[in-house]
Amino acid sequence: MKVQARDTATAAFTAALDALVIQLRGDRSILAAILGGSLSHDTVWAKSDIDLLLVTEDDRLAGPSDIALYADGVNVHALLMQRAAFRKLAEGAVHQSFMHSFLAKSRVLFTHDDTIADLCARLQAIGERDTHLALLGAGAHALGPLYKAHKFLETRGDLDYTALWILYAATPLAQIEVISARKLVDREVIQQALAINPGFFASIYTDLLNTKKTRKSVQAALAAADEYIAARARRLFAPLLEYLRDAGEIRSASEIESHFSRSFGIECATIACEYLADQGVLVKASMPVRATKRSSTSLQELAFFLPDGIDGE
């Protein structure tokens, strides 16, 4: 019965999309329609919607916008983006980001401009630099929840809350696993990671959900997560180490954050530096900083450097 219901839903969504595409093709200001989401590569159900990216002609007076459409009883989320903006997005998207994954797994329904289809096709390739940056982002985002898990285990002995923070870390840890396997990260990334590394993800995800929590089991899950990060730390944080190695001198936390946020859209670089300092890879230091441009006294800002004799590889 469930299979039949899914088949019925898919048929209804496909029929609604086909009818909508006929309308969209007739609008010459729409250069391409790109299908993403569940209907393009996953399973739909009754509460799904259709995700479309509509590439439009360039118009300096118009910007990106969202339209909630209703096609034969089906909700359609349509994002409108001008051709120039789409090209900039596709060429500059950090691989393994949400938008990269959306575009790489999407399907071009039609296009009046072949360059749009070519851009989508090129996004299938995953470059080494993009992989390193994606690993940095996932690694940094795993550290925060793991620090919280340690806090609530050590300060309160709260097994439930400790387990919850480990489960929060499961998603970025799963991203690390999938990216390392050179696969595209999906929205259901934990299921992807379970298929690649079932033993580890059973310990920090499935077992925490389905078995009674004891101090021993929760500590074991947290230790497994710690060991997972530690074993991969040099590769996860390679771009950060490379940046500090090339700098050749101390860099403040704000400088490091600004570089990775501005250049690559990666936040949380400071927490990765803290982790590497705890591991003895980086040295924690300080630099003078003024709170405001009018401040008359200097404060000490957190800073880091890569000591001599330690490379960034």
N, C-alpha and C positions, 0 to 999 in steps of 0.2 A: 504493500500500500504506500509506503514512504517513497519507494522508487517511482511508482506511478504518479504520486503527487509532484515529485521533483520534475519528472518529464513533462507533466501538464504545465507547471509553472514556467519551465524553460520554453515550451512551445508558445505560451502566451506572451512572454517577454520578447521572444524572437519576432513574433508577428507584429507586436507593437513597434519594435525597432525598425523592421522592414518598411512599415507604413510611414514612420517618421523620416527615414532616410530619403524616401521619395520626395517628401516636402522639402527637406534640406537641400537636396540636389538642385531643386528649382530656384533656390536663392543664390544668385551669382556672387553675392558679397561673402558667402561662406565658401572658402577655398578647400576645406577638408573637414571630415568628421572622423574622429578617432574614438574608438570604443575601449574603455578600460573597465576595471572592476570585475565583479563576479561573472558577468555574462561573457566577458572576453576570455577568461581562463580558469574559472572556478564554477561552483555550483550555486544556482540561484534558488531562492525559496520565496514564499508568499510575501514576505516583508522586504525583499530586496528592492533596489532601484537600479536604473540604468545610468552609468557614468559616461558622459560624453565630453570630449574636448573638441570644440568647434574653432578651427583656425579661420580668421576673417581677414579681409583686405586691410591694409594699413590705413589708419585714419588718425592723424595727430590729435584730433579732438576727442577721441574715444579711448578708454582704457579697458583692462580686463574686467569682466563682469560675470556674475552667475545668474542663471535663469532656471527656475524650477518649472519644468514642463510636465504636462500630463497627457500621455499618449495612450489612448485606448485602455484607460484604467490603470496604467503603469506610471509610477513616478520616475521622472527623468531629471537627473542633476546635470545641467549643461554648463560648462565653463567656456566662455568666449575669450579668445586671445588673438590679438593681431599677429600677422605673419612674422613681422620683425621681432616681436616679443617672443613668439614661439621659437624662432630660430636661435635667439639669444639664450633662451631657457634650455633648449635641447643641446646646444653646443657647450654650454657652461654648467649643465647639471652635474653635481657630484654623483658619481656612480654609487649605487646602493642607497641613495637618498630616496625619500618617498616618491618624488616626482620622477626620478630616473626609473624606479621600479614600475611606476604606473605606465610610463611611456614604453619601456622595454617589453612589457607584457601586454601592451595594447594591440589593437587591430585596426588598421586604417580601413574604414568602410568605403570611403571614396575620397578622391582628391582631384582638384583641377590644377595642381602644381606638384609635379613629380619630386621636387626637392624636399617637400614635406615628408613623403614616404621614405626618401633616402635618409633623411635625418633620423627617423624612427628606426630604420633598419640598422644604422650604425650604432645605436644605443644598445644593441644586443651584445656588443663586445665589452668586456670588462678589463680595463687596463690595470697594470701593476700599481701605478700611482693612485688611481681611484680606490683600489683595494686597500692600500695602506691608510688612506684618509678615512675610509669607512670603518676600518678596524679601530682607528684612533677614537672616532666618535662613539662607537659601541663600547669600547673598553672604558672610556671616561664615564659613560652613563651607567655602567655596571658598578662602578666603585661607590657611588653615593649610597645606593640601597644596601650594599654589603657593609659599609661603615655603620649604617643605622642598625642593621641586624646585630652586629657586634655590640653596639651600645646597649640595646635592650636586653640582650642576653647577659651581659656583664653587670649592668647596673640594676636591672630589675628581675632578671631570671624569667622574663615573660616569654614562654615558648611560642605562644600563638602569634604575638606581635613580631618576634624574631623570625618566625616562619613566613609571616606576611612580607617582610622586607626581603627575604631571600626570594620569594615568589616575584616580587617587583623586579629583582635583578635577573630573573629568568629570561625576560625578553631581550635585553641587550646581550646577555650571555649566548642566547640562541642566535642572535645576529652575528656574533663573533664566529660561531660554529659554521653557519651557512656561508658567510663571506669567505671564510678560510677555505671552504670547499669549492670556491669560485662559482657559487650559484647565486641567482638573484634572490634577494630577500623578499619574502611575501608578507602579507598582513598576518598570516597564520604561521609566523616564523618558528614558534615553539614546536609545532607539529613537524615542520621541516627538520629542525634540529634533532628531534626525537628519532627520526628515521636515520640520521647520520651517526649520532652518538647516543644510543638508547640508554646505556648504563649511567652516564653522567646526568642526563636530563631526567631520568627516573629518580635519581637521588635528590635533585634540587627542585623538582617540580611534581612529578606524578606521585611519588611516595609521600611528600609533604601534604598533598591534597587528600590522599586516600588511606593513610595509615595513622595510627595513634601517635601523637607527638610525645616523645620523651626527651629529656635533656640530652641523652646520648645520641638519639637520631637527629635532633636539630643541630647539635654540635658537629656531627658527621657531615651533614648537608652543608653547613657553613664552611667547614674545613675543605670540603671538596670544591666549593666555589672559589675559595681563596687559592687553592692549589692550581685550579684551572687558569686563573688570571696570572699567577706567578710564573707558571710554565710558559706563558705566551707573552709576558710583559715586554720583552725587547721588541717583538714584532708588533704588538698592539700599539706601542707608543713610539715607534720608530720615527715618524715625522717630527714629533716633539723633540726627541733626542737629536735628530739631524739639525733642526732649527737652532738648538742651543750649541751644538758643536760648531756650526757655521758662524754663529754669533761670536764665539770665542771669548765671551765675557758674560758677566752677570746681566740678567734681564729681569725686570720687575714683573709681578703677576699681571698687572694691567697691560703691559707691553705684550706679554705672551698671549693673554686672552684676546687682545685686539688683533693680533696677527692672525690667529687661527679663525676668529669669528669673521673678520673682514675678508680674508683671502679664501676661506673654505667653508664658511658657515658652520664651523664646529665650535660648540660651547664647552664649558667645563674643563678647559685645559689645565686650570690651576689644581683641580683635584687630582689629575693625573700626575702633575709635578709633585704634589704632596706624597702620593703613593710611591713614586720613584725615589723621593728623598728618604722615605721610611725604609725602602729596600737598599739604601746606600748607593744608588745609581747617580742621583743628583745631590747637590749640596744646597741646603736651605740657607738663605741669607736675608739681607734687607738693604733697602736703598732709601735715601731721603726723598720725601714727597710733601708737597703742600696740599692741604685739604681743598683750598680754593686759590684762585689766582691772587687774591688779596690777603691770603694768610701771611702772618709775620713770622710764624715758626714752622719748622719742618717736623714731620712725623716720619716714622720708619715704615716703609711698605714692604710687604713680603716679596722676596725675590729668589731666584734659583740660578745655578750655573752647573755646567757639566765639568767635573774636575779633570785635570790632565791624567792621561793613562786610561780613561774610559771612553770608548768610542760610542757612536750612535747607532751601531749596527745591532 
